[in-house]
Amino acid sequence: MNVEARGLTLESVLKKGVFIIPDYQREYDWDNVEVDEFLEDINNTNKDDNYFIGHMVLEGEYNGVVFNVIDGQQRITTITIMLSVIRDLFYEYEENDLALGINENYIFGKDRNNKDYVILQNNMPYPVLQAYVQSIPKDKRLDVQPIKSGEKKIIKIYDRLRKNLSKYSVDDLSVLRDKILDLELIFVAVSEQVDAFTIFETLNATGKDLTP
């Protein structure tokens, strides 16, 4: 079993490459309560005390560029929605440099051929994630209809965050952006899928039994 675990900031994680949510994963399931609590915890974090959000288990080589998300789907999806909302509000406030700073580093990346790629990809498929959330305002396809329950929740959370964060000033949004990017986690990269699930089950061995 080839396992490498390191403490990283979220910013470092998002710069590592592509994160794929496989089609066998459960759907996005966070609701208002979880997201409101997550946002409140981030906002209440002191500037010099980064918020630790636990571990992420991924199938892939630590120094690779493509990772399958085994554990951490709800958090990385919610964080992507949050960053997309902040970016969209920066565009609305005509703070284009601030918007591009998020869009070109933490929502999209560029490969060696300078081609754009989406950092978080969902293989369920979830067209709403990119069409409604990750795309910049002028490219959003609001006509794409959610099919799965997880897609409906993604739209619900995006709209809720957009409404709540629209009350923030540019400076407040910048502070929130920094707190999100400074989130700390344990990045666990496991080379084989079976071993990754073993690690996942071990880390989650307490509490309610996992279902198939």
C-alpha positions as CSV (number, residue, x, y, z in Angstrom):
1,M,0.0,0.0,0.0
2,N,1.5,3.3,-1.1
3,V,0.1,6.0,1.2
4,E,1.3,9.6,1.7
5,A,-0.4,12.0,4.2
6,R,0.6,15.6,4.7
7,G,-0.9,18.6,6.3
8,L,-1.7,21.2,3.6
9,T,-3.6,24.4,3.2
10,L,-6.6,24.3,0.9
11,E,-4.8,26.7,-1.4
12,S,-2.0,24.2,-1.8
13,V,-4.5,21.4,-2.4
14,L,-6.4,23.2,-5.1
15,K,-3.1,23.9,-7.0
16,K,-2.2,20.2,-7.1
17,G,-4.4,19.4,-10.2
18,V,-7.7,17.8,-11.0
19,F,-10.1,16.4,-8.4
20,I,-12.7,14.0,-9.7
21,I,-15.8,12.9,-7.9
22,P,-16.3,9.3,-9.3
23,D,-19.8,8.2,-10.4
24,Y,-20.0,5.7,-7.6
25,Q,-19.9,8.4,-4.9
26,R,-23.1,9.4,-3.1
27,E,-24.7,12.7,-4.2
28,Y,-24.0,16.1,-2.8
29,D,-26.0,16.2,0.4
30,W,-25.1,19.2,2.4
31,D,-28.1,21.5,3.2
32,N,-28.5,24.9,4.8
33,V,-27.6,23.8,8.3
34,E,-24.3,22.2,7.4
35,V,-23.3,25.1,5.1
36,D,-24.4,27.8,7.5
37,E,-22.4,26.2,10.3
38,F,-19.3,25.7,8.0
39,L,-19.4,29.4,6.9
40,E,-19.9,30.5,10.5
41,D,-16.9,28.5,11.7
42,I,-14.7,30.0,8.9
43,N,-15.8,33.5,9.7
44,N,-15.2,33.0,13.4
45,T,-11.6,31.9,12.8
46,N,-9.0,34.3,13.9
47,K,-6.6,35.6,11.3
48,D,-3.6,33.8,12.7
49,D,-5.5,30.6,13.7
50,N,-6.3,28.6,10.6
51,Y,-9.4,26.4,10.7
52,F,-8.6,22.6,10.5
53,I,-11.3,20.8,8.5
54,G,-10.1,17.2,8.9
55,H,-8.8,14.8,6.3
56,M,-9.4,14.2,2.6
57,V,-8.7,10.7,1.2
58,L,-7.9,10.5,-2.5
59,E,-6.9,7.8,-4.9
60,G,-3.8,8.9,-6.7
61,E,-0.1,9.5,-6.3
62,Y,0.8,12.4,-4.0
63,N,2.9,14.0,-6.7
64,G,0.4,13.3,-9.4
65,V,-2.1,15.7,-11.0
66,V,-5.3,13.7,-11.0
67,F,-7.1,12.5,-7.9
68,N,-10.3,10.6,-7.3
69,V,-12.1,11.9,-4.2
70,I,-12.8,9.0,-1.9
71,D,-13.6,11.1,1.2
72,G,-14.1,14.9,1.3
73,Q,-16.6,15.3,-1.5
74,Q,-19.1,17.4,0.5
75,R,-16.4,19.8,1.8
76,I,-14.6,20.3,-1.6
77,T,-17.9,20.8,-3.4
78,T,-19.1,23.3,-0.8
79,I,-15.8,25.2,-0.9
80,T,-15.9,25.3,-4.7
81,I,-19.4,26.8,-4.4
82,M,-18.2,29.4,-1.9
83,L,-15.3,30.5,-4.0
84,S,-17.5,30.7,-7.1
85,V,-19.9,32.9,-5.3
86,I,-17.2,35.2,-4.0
87,R,-15.7,35.4,-7.5
88,D,-19.1,36.2,-9.0
89,L,-19.7,39.0,-6.5
90,F,-16.2,40.4,-7.3
91,Y,-17.3,40.5,-10.9
92,E,-20.6,42.2,-9.9
93,Y,-18.6,44.8,-8.0
94,E,-16.3,45.2,-11.1
95,E,-13.3,44.0,-9.1
96,N,-12.1,42.0,-12.1
97,D,-8.6,41.3,-10.9
98,L,-9.9,39.8,-7.6
99,A,-12.4,37.7,-9.6
100,L,-9.8,36.5,-12.0
101,G,-7.5,35.6,-9.0
102,I,-10.0,33.1,-7.8
103,N,-11.2,31.9,-11.2
104,E,-7.8,31.2,-12.7
105,N,-6.3,29.6,-9.7
106,Y,-9.0,27.8,-7.6
107,I,-11.9,27.1,-10.0
108,F,-10.0,26.5,-13.2
109,G,-6.4,25.8,-13.9
110,K,-4.1,25.6,-16.9
111,D,-2.3,22.5,-18.2
112,R,1.2,22.5,-19.8
113,N,-0.4,23.5,-23.1
114,N,-2.0,26.5,-21.5
115,K,-5.5,24.9,-21.9
116,D,-8.1,25.5,-19.2
117,Y,-9.3,22.6,-17.1
118,V,-11.9,22.5,-14.3
119,I,-10.3,21.7,-10.9
120,L,-13.3,20.0,-9.4
121,Q,-15.0,17.6,-11.8
122,N,-18.0,15.4,-11.1
123,N,-18.5,12.2,-13.1
124,M,-22.1,11.5,-12.0
125,P,-22.6,13.6,-14.2
126,Y,-23.5,17.0,-12.7
127,P,-23.7,19.5,-15.6
128,V,-25.3,22.0,-13.2
129,L,-22.0,22.2,-11.2
130,Q,-20.1,23.8,-14.1
131,A,-23.0,25.5,-15.9
132,Y,-24.6,27.2,-12.8
133,V,-21.7,27.4,-10.4
134,Q,-18.2,27.2,-11.8
135,S,-18.7,29.2,-15.0
136,I,-18.1,32.9,-14.8
137,P,-21.3,35.0,-14.9
138,K,-21.3,35.8,-18.6
139,D,-20.9,32.1,-19.4
140,K,-23.4,30.6,-17.0
141,R,-26.0,28.4,-18.5
142,L,-29.0,28.9,-16.2
143,D,-31.2,27.0,-18.6
144,V,-29.5,23.7,-17.6
145,Q,-32.1,21.9,-15.4
146,P,-31.0,19.9,-12.4
147,I,-31.9,16.2,-12.7
148,K,-30.4,14.6,-9.6
149,S,-31.2,15.6,-6.0
150,G,-27.6,16.6,-5.4
151,E,-27.7,19.1,-8.3
152,K,-30.8,20.7,-6.8
153,K,-29.0,21.1,-3.5
154,I,-26.0,22.6,-5.3
155,I,-28.3,25.3,-6.9
156,K,-30.0,25.8,-3.5
157,I,-26.7,26.3,-1.7
158,Y,-25.2,28.6,-4.4
159,D,-28.3,30.8,-4.3
160,R,-28.3,30.9,-0.5
161,L,-24.7,31.8,-0.3
162,R,-25.1,34.4,-3.1
163,K,-27.9,36.1,-1.2
164,N,-26.0,36.0,2.2
165,L,-22.6,37.0,0.9
166,S,-24.1,39.9,-1.2
167,K,-24.2,41.8,2.1
168,Y,-20.4,41.6,2.4
169,S,-18.2,44.5,1.3
170,V,-15.3,43.8,-1.1
171,D,-12.9,43.9,1.9
172,D,-15.1,41.4,3.8
173,L,-15.2,39.1,0.8
174,S,-11.4,39.3,0.5
175,V,-11.0,38.3,4.1
176,L,-13.4,35.4,3.7
177,R,-11.5,34.3,0.5
178,D,-8.3,34.3,2.5
179,K,-9.7,32.3,5.4
180,I,-11.1,29.7,3.0
181,L,-7.8,29.3,1.1
182,D,-6.0,29.1,4.5
183,L,-8.1,26.2,5.7
184,E,-5.9,23.3,6.9
185,L,-6.5,19.6,6.2
186,I,-4.7,16.3,6.1
187,F,-4.2,15.3,2.5
188,V,-4.1,11.5,2.2
189,A,-3.1,10.2,-1.2
190,V,-3.4,6.4,-1.7
191,S,-2.2,4.8,-4.9
192,E,-4.8,2.1,-5.2
193,Q,-8.6,2.4,-5.0
194,V,-9.1,-0.6,-2.7
195,D,-6.4,0.7,-0.3
196,A,-8.0,4.2,-0.4
197,F,-11.3,2.7,0.7
198,T,-9.5,0.8,3.4
199,I,-8.0,4.0,4.7
200,F,-11.4,5.8,4.5
201,E,-13.1,3.0,6.4
202,T,-10.4,3.0,9.1
203,L,-10.6,6.8,9.5
204,N,-14.4,6.6,9.8
205,A,-14.4,3.4,12.0
206,T,-16.1,5.1,14.9
207,G,-19.8,5.9,15.0
208,K,-22.4,4.7,12.5
209,D,-21.4,1.7,10.3
210,L,-20.8,2.5,6.6
211,T,-23.3,1.2,4.1
212,P,-22.2,-0.3,0.8
